[in-house]
Amino acid sequence: MLYSTIPAAEKRAAFRAALNSGVLQRMPGAFNPLSARLIEEKGFEGVYISGAVIAADLGFPDIGLTTLSEVAGRGAQIARMTNLPTLIDADTGFGEPMNVARTVQTLEDAGIAGLHIEDQVNPKRCGHLDGKAVVDADTAVKRIRAAADARRDPNLLIMARTDIRGVDGLGAAIDRAKQLVDAGADAIFPEAMADLGEFEAVRAAVDVPLLANMTEFGKSELFTNQQLADVGVNLVIYPVSLLRIAMGAAERGLDRLVDEGSLKGEVAQMQTRARLYELLDYEAYNAFDTSVFNFDVPAAR
């Protein structure tokens, strides 16, 4: 009922331990707090909070238009609704090193278990689009150093994302990853890897947890969990998948309503009222206060 019963500090410590367990951590992207609860119920190891999803939810493209307060607010809403650790996309840190430091402490206060900061220039763009530009090594290093120095909980995971593979190639990505680890990154997110061999090459170059981004319609093939685990990946995210599934279903439903004048043909595909109430844990609220919930929900509806 209500919010997670596990303090943020405990989630962070558990996240750290899980990343070093040798078991691939699967983190689908939650597009709202309720979907985070569903991710937990289905047995995943963590919840990812995508900057692209937050932007899309606000009706914006993923080009750096969202603010720190918008990202932190959504992150807090999602993190408090699940016992799982949450990893959030902090884009470029929302400014220069001092801004990065503020971003880290703000997201720490939001209950986040980990965050990643990338080396794109401002304004950034989606990591799987062409035409990206990255900052120089000195600027990238200063961002990560500021992030690592700013955290108050030593278990808050600072992950460095590098987009340089799409600009200067794999060799540059490996060099940049090493520099970011030396600057204090606890984990590396090499964006837009072309194949498993590239993940394997980054794995061989750094001795920190490695993330794979399995986003649809991107530069990377959609590798299986086993394929990723076999090349030493520690964490896999599916950042926009649930939003794409939900919006695809919404669009089909609206088309049917336009074409047929009724959603009767869609009802069988909908989440039932009973299932929604189960996911919301209505019964726990009933036990707390019967004035809130004092009726039976038919199992078939």
N, C-alpha and C positions, 0 to 999 in steps of 0.2 A: 504494500500500500504506500502511496505517496512516493518518496524518493529512495534512492539506494541506501542500504544500511551499512555499506562498507565505506569508510573514510577514504578520501582521495589519496592520502599518503600510503595506505595499504594497497590500493589499486596500483600505484606507481611501483611499489616494491614487488608486487606480484608480476607486473609487466616486465620488469627487469629480469626476474627469475625465469619467466617463460621464454624470453628471447634467448636465454642461455641454456635452455633445456634440451635443445636438439630437435624439438618438435616444431614444425611449421605453424606459425600463428596466422590464422585466417581472419581478416578484418573486413567484412563487407561495409560499404558506406551507408550510413543512416541518413535519410533525407528529412527525418523529423524524429522527435523523441519516441513516438510510438514504434517506429520501425527499429529503433535501437533495442527496444524491449523484445521485439520479434527476433532480432538477430541473436540476442542472449538465449531466448527460449529454444531456438533451433540448434544450440550447442556450439556456436562459434566462439573463438578465443578472445575476440575483442571487437571494438566498433571504430570504424574510421569516419572522420568528419571532413568532407571534401570542400575545399574552397570553391571549386566549380559548381558544386551542388548548392552551396549557400548563395552564390551569385545567381544561379538559375532560379532558385526559389524566390529571389527578389526581382526576377525578370531581367537580369543583366547577363551579358556574356562574361566569360572568365578572363577579364583583361585588367584586373586590379582596381575595379570600381568599388569593391566592398571596403568597409572601414574596420579597424580593430574592434570597435565596440560592437559592430554587427556580428563579427566572427566570434568574439568572446561570448556574446549573449546567446547565440545559437549553440555554441559549444557547451556552455553551462547548462542549458535546457536539456541537451542530450546526455551529458555526462552524469547528471544527477538522477536520470531515469533508469540507469542500468548499473548492475554490479560489475560489469566488465570494464577493463581499461579502455580509454579512448585516446586515439591518436588524431591530432587535428592539423590541418593544412594552414600554416601561418604565412603563406606566400613569401614575400621577400623580407618579412619582418616589419612591414609598414613604415619603412624609412631607413634612416642611417643608424649606426650602432646604438645610439642612445634610445632611438625609437624601438630598435630590436629588443633592448633590455626591458623597456616598458611592456612590450608585447609579451615577453616571456613571463613576467610577473603577473600581468593581467590574466593570461591563460592559466597560469598556476592557480590563481585565485578562483578561476572558473571550474576547477576540479579536474582538469585535463591530466592524463597520465604521460603524454608525450606530444611533441610538436615537431614539424619539420619546416626549415627555412631554406629557401632556394637561392641560387646564384644568378638568376635572371636580372636584367635591368628593369627599372621602373619606367612605365607601367609594364607588368609582366603579361604573358599570354599563356594559353593552354600549352602544356608541355609536349603534346603530340601534334602540334601544328608546325608548319614550316615558317621560317622567317624570324625565329627567336634570336635574341641577343643576350649574351651573358656579361657579367661584370668581370673585371680583371681579378687575378688571384688575390691580391692584397685586399680588395674590397670584400670578396667572398670570405676570406679568413677573418676579417674584422667582424663581420656579421656573426659568425659562429662563435668567435671568442667572446663577443659581447653577450650572446645568448647563454653560453655556459657560465660566465661570470655572474650573470644576473639572477639565476635561479636560487631560491632559498632552500627548496627541498632537493637534496643531492640525487634523489631517485627520479626526479623529473627528467624524462628522456629528451635530449636534444639531438635531433636527427638533421643531418645536412643533405639537402637534395641538390644534385648538380644536373643542369640541363646542357652541359657543354658537349655531350656526345653528338647531339644533333647539329652542332655548330662546327666543331673542330675534330670530331672523330673519337674513337674508343680510347686511343692512347692519351688524349687530353683528358678524357673522363677519369681514367685511372690516376693520372697525375693529380688532378683536382681532388679526387676522393682522398688520396693520401694526405694532401695539404689540409683538408677539412678535418680529418681525424686528428692530425697533429694540433689543430687549432682547438680541439676539445669536443668534436662531434662524437656522440655515443653510438651512432648508427649512420649508415649511408643509404641514400635513396638515389640510385642512378637512373635518371628518367630516360624513357624511350630507347631501351636496349633492343637491338635488332634480332637477337637470337639467344639461345641458351648458352652458347659459347661466350658471349659477351658478359652475361651474368657470372659465368664461371671465372672469367678473367678478372673481373672486379673482386670476386670472392677471394681469389688468390692474392690480391694486392693489399687488402685491408683485413685487419683482425678485429672487426666489430660487426654487429648484426647488419644484415643486408636486406633491403626491401625490394620487392618486385611489384610493379604497378600493372595489373591485368585489366586495363580499361578497354572496353570495346571500341572498335573503329579507330584504333590508334596505330602506332608504329610497331608495337610488339605483338607477336603471335600470342593467342590465349593459351598459354601452357597450363598443364594440369598441376595440381598440388604436388603430385609425386615427382614430376619432371623438375619442378622448382626445388623441391627438397633435395633431390639427387645432385644438384649443382651447388648446394650450400646456402640457398636462400633461407632466411629465418622468418620472414614476414611477407605476406601477400595481401594487397588491398584490391578491392573491387569498388572503386570510388563512386561511380555514377550509375552503377548497374541497377540498383533498386529504383532510383528515380526514373531511369529509362523504361523499366518494366511498368512502373506505375503510370507514367505519362502515356505509354503506349496503350495501356488498358483504358485510360481515361479518354484518349482520343477515339478509340474504337467505340466506346460507349456513347460518346457524344455524336459520332457519325450515325450510329444506329438510331439514336433519338431523333436526329434530323430526318433520317430516311423513313423510319417506321412510326414515329410519333409516340413511341413507348419504349421503355427499357425492359419489357417483359422477357425478351430474348437474352438479356445479359444477366438476369438474376442468378442463374445457376453458376456463373463465374464469380459472383461477388462474395466477399467475406460476409458471413452471416452475422446477424445481430448477436446471436449466442457466442460466436467465436470472438467478436470484438469485445464483448463484455468479459469473456474469459481472459483475453489478453490484457484488458484494463484492470483485471482483478476486482471486479465489482463486489464479489463475495466478501473480500477483506474489508471493503468500505462498509458493507452491510453489518459485519461483525462489530465494527467500530461504532457505527451509528445507524440504526435501522430507519431513521428518518430520511437518510440519503437513498437507501436502496431497500425497498420493502415489497418487491414483487418477484415472481418467478419468470424466467426467460424460457420460452419453449425451446427444446433442444433442436427442433427442425427449422428454426428461423434465425 
